[in-house]
Amino acid sequence: HRRDHYRKRFRTTVGAMRVSVAFVATAAAANVTPTQKVVELLQGMAQKAEAEKDAEIKDHFKYVTFCEDTATAKQRAIDVGNKKIEQLKAEIATETSTSEKLGGEIEELDGEISQAEQEMQAATELRAQEKNDYMVQDQDYAESLDAMDRAIIELKKMDHSTAQAEMLLQKAAAHTKMVSAGEWVQVWRVLSQSKKTGLLQDSGAPEVAAYNSHMGGIIEMLEDMKDKISEEKAQLNTEEANRGHSYELSMIDLSDKVEFDKQIRGEKASARASANKAAAEADGELSETTAVRDEDVQFLADHNAECKKNSEEFEMRQETRAEEVKALGKAIEILSSDSVSGNSAKYRLVQTGTSFIQRKSSSGLRGPKQQRLFDFLQSAAARLDSRNLGVVAAQLASKSGGDPMAKVKQMISDLIERLEKQASEEAEHHGWCNKQMHDNKLTREELQSSVEQLQAKIDELAASIAKLGEDVAGLENEIKELNDARSKATAQREEEHKENTATIQDAKEAQAAVQKALEVLKGFYDKAASAEGGYSGQQSESTGVLGMLEVIASDFARLESETTADEEAASTAYNKFMLESGGCGYHKGAEVCGSIADKTDLIKKKTKLSKKQSSEKHKTEKDLQDTQGELAAAQETHDKLQPACVTPDVSVEERVQKREEEIESLQQALEILEG
């Protein structure tokens, strides 16, 4: 492809040179040599090629900037996506761990609740059994005591019949535990002896003295046994009460535990549901974020591949354009040299009409091909101001032995190789410089933008801190004014309360006095109205007086009522003002916070926010200082790159163009040699 390109460019150049021959006649008339016309033609071609090359470089630079900016933005989006993916994975792991932990705690609580409920059921069943046993035993004790009471009564009867007493005592002995078997044996022995001695008979009456002596001992023994049974019954009742109390306490504890555990379980279940929901939401967001990140990764890969392909094609086109510019430059250099232009003027080719090739042929060149090559090399050497092309032309015209064409061919090949090597090294250095300068520019612009953003943030924080300070000062002044108003209102309320209390007391005393006066006057005039003697008092006047007193009494009552209402209204208004303007307090069982508390709380919040913003401002100032240092370092790097990458006298493009023109001219010379 590149060989075809070179052939095409060579044909174009040769065609242009052929066209220049047409200008010979015109040039002769204008006293301009054909060489000068060819140089002008080649210069126009070189300018056009250089302009197209530069335009493509500018367009490609914009394209590279677009590629880099797009890749940077997309990579930043990928980095953000990766960071978010890690955060979501961590969140999912945290919420899942929390859910599993809560699940285990809920299982433990379920076990504790179940165990407590089982304990409650077992305790209830045991308590029911104990209660039943108690009822049976208590009934037995009651029957035993009743039997002993009846036995004692039977023994005390004068008929001394023992059959009923023995039966009752046997019944009592079957139910009691606190009376020992020995004591019962002693009772039976006494009864048996009494029967044997005739003291106790089923019929007949023993002697009273002997009877009383023996029965007194038996009854006393029975009374003691009865006391012991009563004590046993009382102990049974106490134990039953204790068991009941213990059961109630145990049930309260277990019920409280179950209720508390169920409440905690509900809270944990709610928290677990929230954790599961958060994990599910994070998992869904993770899937979406991962899909978007993967799309960005694929886009970036495709984008980079396309940019790389276009850049490679650009480099190939630039190489071709550079070779074209070099060839044109070399040709111009050759044609503009003294060997061509000087000789054209020297031999006055235009005036005589004799071609330069013909004159050189007569000067010793061996054929038209050599003459043609010689003319091309001299023209290119003059046009490009190329010493290399001039040396080749001189070698071609040399009359030294051997084959001068072979030497020229080898010399041209060596020159092309050396020039291409120089071009490659300079292109590599130029590419490195472009990348370094471009990267440094982006770094400086990014750091400069960061500096401006950080400075703007510092200014914003400073303004916010100042505003917060003004707000706090204003709130403190408002609190002072409220406290002054509260103190003044308290003083006024105390004075007003004192006056109202005195007024109410005076009104009550006045009402009592007026009422007493009314009672006295009414009592008198009512009595006087039926008095004998012809004088019933000043009945007509009394009516007016009594009416006035009643009006006075109603006035005092109204004064008391109105003053009481005013006192209540003033007290309510005062309490409301103090509550609304003061700190936190309780009103009708509910906590209420007034303006001072609200303003104090707002002062705390604004002060806390001011401290936080001050800390953030300090950190931002530190970041600004660091960023300014980085910007200074980037600027220093830029200053160091300038001498190595920017040549003030001759631009890289000019050197590249001249070298490419030289190579192009040498390659065309080779094509001429090869026929």
C-alpha positions in Angstrom: 0.0 0.0 0.0 2.8 2.4 0.9 4.8 1.5 -2.3 1.7 2.3 -4.3 1.4 5.6 -2.4 5.0 6.5 -3.2 4.6 5.6 -6.8 1.5 7.8 -7.0 3.2 10.7 -5.3 6.2 10.3 -7.6 4.0 10.3 -10.7 2.3 13.4 -9.4 5.7 15.1 -8.8 7.0 14.0 -12.2 3.8 15.2 -13.8 4.2 18.5 -12.1 7.8 18.8 -13.4 6.6 18.0 -16.9 4.0 20.6 -16.6 6.8 23.0 -15.6 8.4 22.5 -19.0 5.4 24.2 -20.5 6.5 27.3 -18.7 9.9 27.4 -20.4 8.8 29.5 -23.3 6.9 31.9 -21.1 9.8 31.9 -18.7 12.2 32.8 -21.5 10.0 35.7 -22.6 9.9 36.9 -19.0 13.7 36.3 -18.5 12.8 33.5 -15.9 14.5 30.1 -16.1 12.5 26.9 -16.2 14.2 25.9 -12.9 12.8 28.8 -11.1 9.3 28.0 -12.5 9.6 24.4 -11.3 10.7 25.6 -7.9 7.7 27.9 -7.7 5.4 25.0 -8.6 7.0 22.7 -6.1 6.8 25.3 -3.4 3.0 25.6 -4.0 2.7 21.9 -3.7 4.7 21.8 -0.5 2.7 24.6 1.1 -0.5 22.8 0.3 0.8 19.4 1.6 2.1 21.1 4.8 -1.2 22.9 5.3 -3.2 19.7 4.9 -0.8 17.9 7.3 -1.1 20.6 9.9 -4.9 20.7 9.6 -5.1 16.9 10.1 -2.8 17.2 13.1 -5.1 19.8 14.7 -8.2 17.8 13.9 -6.5 14.7 15.3 -5.5 16.5 18.4 -9.1 17.5 19.0 -10.1 13.9 18.4 -7.4 12.6 20.9 -8.6 15.1 23.4 -12.2 13.9 22.9 -11.0 10.3 23.3 -9.0 11.0 26.4 -11.8 13.1 28.0 -14.4 10.5 27.1 -12.2 7.7 28.5 -11.4 9.7 31.7 -15.1 10.4 32.3 -16.1 6.8 31.6 -13.3 5.5 33.8 -14.4 7.8 36.5 -17.9 6.4 36.1 -16.5 2.9 36.3 -14.5 3.7 39.4 -17.6 5.3 41.0 -19.6 2.2 40.0 -16.9 -0.2 41.5 -16.9 1.8 44.7 -20.7 1.8 44.9 -20.7 -2.0 44.2 -18.2 -2.5 47.1 -20.4 -0.3 49.3 -23.5 -2.2 48.4 -21.8 -5.6 48.9 -20.7 -4.4 52.3 -24.2 -3.1 53.1 -25.7 -6.4 52.0 -23.3 -8.4 54.1 -24.0 -6.1 57.1 -27.7 -6.3 56.8 -27.6 -10.1 56.2 -25.4 -10.5 59.2 -27.7 -8.3 61.2 -30.7 -10.4 60.1 -29.0 -13.6 60.9 -28.0 -12.3 64.3 -31.5 -11.1 65.0 -32.9 -14.4 63.8 -30.8 -16.2 66.3 -31.8 -13.8 69.1 -35.4 -14.2 68.1 -35.1 -18.0 68.3 -33.5 -17.7 71.8 -36.3 -15.4 72.9 -38.9 -17.8 71.5 -37.2 -20.6 73.5 -37.2 -18.4 76.7 -40.9 -17.4 76.1 -41.9 -21.0 75.6 -39.9 -22.1 78.6 -41.5 -19.4 80.8 -45.0 -20.3 79.6 -44.3 -23.9 80.3 -43.1 -22.9 83.8 -46.3 -20.9 84.3 -48.4 -23.8 83.2 -46.5 -26.2 85.4 -46.6 -23.8 88.4 -50.4 -23.4 87.8 -51.0 -27.1 87.8 -48.8 -27.6 90.9 -50.6 -24.8 92.6 -54.0 -26.3 91.8 -52.8 -29.7 93.2 -51.4 -28.0 96.3 -54.6 -26.1 96.8 -56.6 -29.3 96.5 -54.4 -31.1 99.0 -54.7 -28.1 101.3 -58.5 -28.2 101.1 -58.6 -31.9 101.9 -56.1 -31.6 104.8 -57.8 -28.5 106.1 -61.1 -30.3 106.1 -59.6 -33.2 108.0 -58.2 -30.8 110.6 -61.6 -29.1 110.9 -63.3 -32.5 111.4 -60.6 -33.6 113.9 -61.1 -30.4 116.0 -64.8 -30.8 115.8 -64.6 -34.4 116.9 -62.3 -33.5 119.8 -64.6 -30.7 120.9 -67.5 -33.1 120.9 -65.5 -35.7 122.7 -64.6 -33.3 125.4 -68.2 -32.3 125.7 -69.2 -36.0 126.0 -66.6 -36.6 128.7 -67.8 -33.6 130.7 -71.4 -34.9 130.7 -72.6 -36.3 134.0 -73.9 -39.5 132.5 -70.3 -40.6 132.0 -71.1 -42.6 128.9 -67.7 -43.2 127.1 -68.8 -45.0 123.9 -69.5 -41.8 122.0 -66.3 -40.1 123.3 -64.1 -43.0 122.3 -65.5 -42.9 118.8 -64.9 -39.2 118.4 -61.4 -39.5 119.8 -60.5 -42.3 117.3 -61.8 -40.1 114.5 -59.6 -37.2 115.7 -56.5 -39.4 116.1 -56.9 -40.5 112.4 -56.4 -36.9 111.1 -53.8 -35.2 113.4 -50.1 -35.4 112.9 -48.8 -33.1 115.6 -50.0 -35.3 118.5 -47.6 -38.2 119.0 -48.7 -41.8 119.1 -47.5 -42.0 122.7 -49.9 -39.3 123.8 -52.8 -41.1 122.2 -51.7 -44.3 123.9 -51.7 -42.5 127.2 -55.3 -41.2 126.6 -56.5 -44.7 125.7 -54.8 -46.1 128.8 -56.4 -43.6 131.1 -59.8 -44.3 129.5 -59.3 -48.1 129.8 -58.2 -47.8 133.5 -61.2 -45.6 134.2 -63.5 -48.2 132.7 -61.8 -51.1 134.6 -62.1 -49.3 138.0 -65.7 -48.4 137.3 -65.1 -44.8 137.1 -66.6 -44.8 133.6 -69.5 -47.1 133.0 -72.0 -47.4 130.3 -74.7 -47.2 133.0 -74.8 -46.1 136.5 -73.1 -43.2 138.1 -69.7 -43.3 139.7 -68.7 -41.4 142.7 -68.5 -37.7 141.7 -65.1 -37.0 143.4 -63.3 -40.0 141.8 -64.9 -39.2 138.5 -63.8 -35.6 138.5 -60.3 -36.6 139.4 -59.8 -38.9 136.5 -61.9 -36.9 133.9 -60.0 -33.7 134.7 -56.7 -35.3 133.6 -58.2 -36.8 130.4 -59.9 -33.5 129.4 -56.7 -31.6 130.1 -54.8 -34.0 127.9 -57.4 -33.6 125.2 -57.3 -29.8 125.5 -53.5 -29.9 125.0 -53.9 -32.2 122.0 -56.6 -29.9 120.6 -54.2 -26.9 120.9 -51.5 -28.8 119.0 -54.0 -29.7 116.3 -55.1 -26.0 116.1 -51.4 -25.1 115.8 -51.0 -27.6 113.1 -54.0 -26.2 111.3 -52.7 -22.7 111.7 -49.3 -23.8 110.3 -51.1 -25.4 107.4 -53.0 -22.2 106.7 -49.7 -20.2 106.9 -47.9 -22.6 104.6 -50.9 -22.4 102.2 -50.8 -18.6 102.3 -47.1 -18.6 101.7 -47.4 -21.0 98.8 -50.1 -18.9 97.3 -48.1 -15.7 97.7 -45.0 -17.4 96.3 -47.1 -18.6 93.3 -48.5 -15.1 92.7 -45.0 -13.6 92.8 -43.7 -16.3 90.5 -46.5 -15.8 88.1 -46.0 -12.0 88.1 -42.3 -12.5 87.4 -42.9 -15.0 84.7 -45.7 -12.9 83.2 -43.5 -9.8 83.2 -40.7 -11.8 81.6 -43.0 -13.2 78.9 -44.4 -9.8 78.2 -41.0 -8.1 78.1 -39.5 -10.9 76.0 -42.4 -10.7 73.5 -42.0 -6.9 73.3 -38.2 -7.3 72.6 -39.0 -10.1 70.2 -41.4 -7.8 68.3 -38.8 -5.1 68.1 -36.2 -7.5 66.9 -38.6 -9.0 64.4 -39.3 -5.5 63.1 -35.6 -4.7 63.0 -34.9 -8.0 61.2 -37.7 -7.3 58.6 -36.1 -3.8 58.1 -32.7 -5.5 57.6 -34.1 -8.0 55.2 -35.8 -5.2 53.2 -32.6 -3.1 53.2 -30.6 -6.1 52.0 -33.1 -6.9 49.3 -33.1 -3.2 48.1 -29.3 -3.1 48.2 -29.2 -6.4 46.2 -31.5 -5.0 43.6 -29.5 -1.8 43.4 -26.3 -3.9 43.2 -27.6 -5.7 40.2 -28.5 -2.5 38.5 -25.2 -0.9 39.4 -23.2 -3.9 38.2 -25.1 -4.0 34.9 -24.4 -0.2 34.3 -20.7 -0.7 35.3 -20.3 -3.6 32.9 -21.9 -1.6 30.1 -19.4 1.2 30.9 -16.5 -1.2 30.9 -17.5 -2.6 27.5 -18.1 0.9 26.1 -14.7 2.0 27.3 -13.0 -1.0 25.8 -14.7 -0.4 22.4 -14.0 3.3 22.6 -10.3 2.8 23.4 -10.0 0.3 20.5 -11.6 2.6 18.1 -9.5 5.6 19.2 -6.4 3.4 19.0 -7.3 2.3 15.5 -8.0 5.8 14.3 -4.7 7.0 15.9 -2.8 4.3 14.1 -4.4 5.3 10.8 -3.6 8.9 11.6 0.1 8.1 12.2 0.2 6.2 8.9 -1.4 9.2 7.0 1.0 11.6 8.8 3.9 9.5 7.8 2.8 9.5 4.2 2.2 13.3 4.3 5.5 13.8 6.0 7.3 11.8 3.2 5.5 13.9 0.6 6.5 17.1 2.3 10.0 15.9 2.6 10.3 15.0 -1.0 8.9 18.3 -2.1 11.2 20.1 0.2 14.2 18.2 -1.0 13.3 18.8 -4.6 12.9 22.5 -4.0 16.2 22.6 -2.1 18.0 20.9 -5.0 16.5 23.1 -7.6 17.2 26.2 -5.5 20.8 25.4 -5.0 23.7 27.0 -6.9 24.2 23.7 -8.8 20.8 24.2 -10.5 19.6 27.7 -10.2 23.1 29.1 -10.3 24.1 27.1 -13.3 20.8 28.0 -15.0 21.6 31.6 -14.7 25.3 31.0 -15.4 24.7 29.3 -18.7 21.8 31.5 -19.6 19.6 28.5 -20.6 16.6 30.7 -21.2 18.3 33.1 -23.6 20.0 30.5 -25.7 17.3 28.0 -25.7 19.8 25.2 -24.9 18.7 22.8 -22.3 20.8 22.3 -19.2 20.7 18.5 -19.7 22.2 19.0 -23.1 25.0 21.1 -21.8 25.8 18.6 -19.0 25.7 15.8 -21.4 28.4 17.5 -23.3 30.2 17.9 -20.0 30.7 14.2 -19.4 27.5 12.5 -18.1 27.1 9.1 -19.6 23.5 9.1 -20.7 20.1 10.8 -20.5 19.2 8.8 -17.3 22.2 10.2 -15.5 21.6 13.6 -16.9 18.0 13.5 -15.8 19.0 12.2 -12.3 21.7 14.9 -12.0 19.2 17.6 -12.9 16.6 16.3 -10.4 19.2 16.0 -7.6 20.6 19.5 -8.2 17.1 21.0 -8.4 16.0 19.2 -5.2 19.3 20.2 -3.4 18.8 23.8 -4.3 15.2 23.9 -3.5 15.6 22.1 -0.1 18.9 23.6 0.7 20.0 20.0 1.2 23.7 19.3 1.5 23.0 15.5 1.3 21.3 15.9 -2.2 24.1 18.1 -3.3 26.7 15.5 -2.3 24.8 12.8 -4.3 24.6 15.0 -7.3 28.3 15.8 -7.1 29.1 12.1 -6.8 27.0 11.4 -9.9 28.9 14.0 -11.9 32.2 12.8 -10.7 34.5 11.2 -13.4 36.1 8.9 -10.9 36.6 5.3 -12.0 34.1 2.5 -11.5 30.4 2.6 -11.8 29.3 6.0 -10.5 25.6 4.9 -10.6 26.2 2.1 -8.2 28.0 4.4 -5.8 25.2 7.0 -6.1 22.6 4.3 -5.5 24.3 3.0 -2.4 24.8 6.6 -1.1 21.1 7.4 -1.6 20.1 4.2 0.2 22.4 5.0 3.1 21.1 8.6 3.3 17.5 7.4 3.3 18.2 5.0 6.1 20.0 7.6 8.2 17.3 10.2 7.6 14.5 7.8 8.4 16.3 6.8 11.6 16.6 10.5 12.6 12.9 11.0 11.7 11.9 8.0 13.9 13.9 9.2 16.8 12.6 12.7 16.5 9.0 11.5 16.1 9.3 9.4 19.2 10.7 12.3 21.1 8.0 14.6 19.7 5.3 12.1 20.7 6.7 11.8 24.2 6.8 15.6 24.5 3.3 15.9 23.2 2.0 13.4 25.7 3.9 14.9 28.6 2.8 18.4 27.7 -0.8 17.3 27.2 -0.9 15.3 30.5 0.8 18.2 32.3 -1.7 20.7 30.9 -4.6 18.5 32.0 -3.1 18.1 35.4 -2.6 21.9 35.8 -6.1 22.6 34.6 -7.5 20.0 37.0 -5.5 21.3 39.9 -6.3 24.9 39.1 -10.0 23.9 39.0 -9.6 22.2 42.4 -7.9 25.3 43.8 -10.8 27.5 42.6 -13.4 25.0 44.0 -11.6 24.7 47.4 -11.2 28.5 47.6 -14.9 28.9 46.8 -15.8 26.3 49.5 -13.6 28.1 52.0 -15.3 31.4 51.2 -18.7 29.8 51.5 -17.8 28.2 54.8 -16.4 31.5 56.1 -19.6 33.3 55.1 -21.7 30.5 56.7 -19.6 30.6 60.0 -20.0 34.4 60.1 -23.8 34.1 59.5 -24.1 31.5 62.2 -22.2 33.8 64.6 -24.6 36.6 63.8 -27.5 34.2 64.3 -26.2 33.1 67.7 -25.6 36.7 68.9 -29.2 37.6 67.7 -30.7 34.6 69.6 -28.8 35.4 72.7 -30.0 39.0 72.6 -33.6 37.7 72.0 -33.2 35.3 75.1 -32.0 38.3 77.2 -35.0 40.4 76.1 -37.4 37.4 76.9 -35.8 37.0 80.3 -36.2 40.8 81.0 -39.9 40.5 79.9 -40.4 37.5 82.1 -38.9 39.2 85.1 -41.1 42.3 84.5 -44.2 40.1 83.9 -43.5 38.2 87.2 -43.2 41.4 89.2 -46.4 42.8 87.6 -48.2 39.5 88.2 -47.2 39.4 91.9 -48.4 42.9 92.5 -51.6 42.3 90.6 -52.2 39.0 92.5 -51.6 40.8 95.8 -54.1 43.6 94.8 -56.7 41.1 93.5 -56.4 38.9 96.6 -56.9 41.9 98.9 -59.9 43.1 96.8 -61.5 39.7 96.9 -61.0 39.5 100.7 -62.5 42.9 101.2 -65.4 42.1 99.0 -66.1 38.9 101.0 -65.9 40.8 104.3 -68.1 43.6 103.0 -70.7 41.1 101.8 -70.7 39.4 105.2 -71.1 42.7 106.9 -73.9 43.9 104.6 -75.7 40.6 105.0 -75.5 40.9 108.7 -76.8 44.4 108.6 -79.7 43.2 106.4 -80.5 40.4 108.8 -80.5 42.9 111.7 -82.7 45.4 109.9 -85.1 42.9 108.4 -85.5 41.2 111.8 -86.3 44.4 113.5 -88.7 45.8 110.9 -90.4 42.5 110.4 -90.9 42.3 114.2 -91.8 46.0 114.4 -94.5 45.6 111.8 -96.7 43.7 114.2 -95.6 45.5 117.3 -98.3 47.1 119.5 -98.3 50.7 120.6 -99.0 52.3 117.3 -95.4 52.5 116.1 -94.0 50.0 113.7 -90.8 51.7 112.9 -89.8 53.5 109.8 -91.2 50.9 107.5 -91.3 53.1 104.4 -87.8 54.4 104.8 -86.5 50.9 105.7 -87.7 49.6 102.4 -85.4 51.9 100.6 -82.6 51.3 102.9 -82.9 47.6 102.7 -83.1 47.9 98.9 -79.9 49.9 98.9 -78.2 47.4 101.1 -79.2 44.6 98.8 -77.8 46.6 95.9 -74.6 47.2 97.8 -74.3 43.5 98.7 -74.8 42.6 95.0 -72.2 45.1 94.0 -69.7 43.6 96.5 -70.6 40.1 95.1 -70.1 41.3 91.6 -66.8 42.9 92.6 -65.7 39.5 94.1 -66.8 37.6 91.0 -65.2 40.0 88.5 -62.0 40.3 90.5 -61.8 36.5 90.8 -62.4 36.2 87.0 -59.8 38.8 86.3 -57.3 37.0 88.7 -57.9 33.7 86.9 -57.6 35.3 83.5 -54.4 37.2 84.5 -53.0 34.0 86.1 -53.8 32.0 82.9 -52.3 34.6 80.7 -49.2 34.9 82.9 -48.7 31.1 83.0 -49.2 30.8 79.3 -46.7 33.6 78.6 -44.1 32.1 81.0 -44.6 28.6 79.5 -44.4 29.8 75.9 -41.4 32.1 76.5 -39.5 30.0 79.1 -37.7 26.7 79.2 -39.2 23.2 79.3 -41.9 22.4 81.9 -45.0 20.4 82.5 -48.5 21.7 81.6 -51.5 19.5 82.2 -49.3 16.4 82.5 -47.3 17.0 79.3 -43.8 18.5 78.8 -43.8 21.8 77.0 -40.8 23.8 75.9 -41.0 27.6 75.4 -39.2 30.1 73.3 -36.1 30.4 75.5 -35.7 26.6 75.4 -36.2 26.6 71.7 -33.8 29.4 71.2 -31.3 27.9 73.5 -31.5 24.6 71.6 -31.2 26.5 68.4 -28.1 28.2 69.7 -26.6 24.9 70.6 -27.3 23.5 67.1 -25.9 26.6 65.4 -22.8 26.6 67.7 -22.3 22.9 67.0 -22.7 23.5 63.2 -20.3 26.5 63.4 -17.7 24.3 65.1 -18.2 21.6 62.5 -17.9 24.1 59.6 -14.8 25.6 61.2 -13.3 22.2 61.4 -14.3 21.6 57.8 -12.9 25.0 56.8 -9.6 24.2 58.4 -9.4 20.8 56.6 -10.4 22.5 53.3 -7.6 25.1 53.9 -5.2 22.3 54.4 -6.4 20.6 51.2 -6.1 24.0 49.4 -2.5 24.3 50.6 -1.7 20.8 49.4 -3.4 21.3 46.1 -1.5 24.6 45.5 1.7 22.7 46.2 0.8 20.1 43.7 -0.1 22.9 41.2 3.3 24.6 41.8 5.0 21.2 41.2 3.0 20.7 38.0 4.0 24.2 36.8 7.6 23.5 37.6 7.4 20.3 35.6 5.9 22.3 32.7 8.8 24.8 32.9 11.3 21.9 32.7 9.5 20.4 29.7 9.6 23.7 27.8 13.3 23.7 26.9 13.3 20.0 25.9 10.1 20.1 23.9 9.8 23.6 22.5 12.4 25.0 20.1 12.1 28.7 19.6 14.1 29.0 16.3 13.1 26.1 14.2 9.9 24.2 14.8 9.6 20.5 15.0 7.3 20.6 12.0 9.8 22.5 9.9 12.6 20.0 10.7 10.3 17.1 10.0 9.1 18.6 6.8 12.6 19.3 5.6 13.8 15.7 6.5 10.7 14.2 4.8 11.3 16.2 1.7 14.9 15.0 1.6 13.8 11.4 1.9 11.2 11.8 -0.7 13.7 13.3 -3.1 16.2 10.5 -2.5 13.4 7.9 -3.0 12.5 9.5 -6.3 16.1 9.6 -7.3 16.3 5.8 -6.6 13.2 5.3 -8.8 14.9 7.3 -11.5 18.0 5.1 -11.2 15.8 2.0 -11.3 14.3 3.1 -14.6 
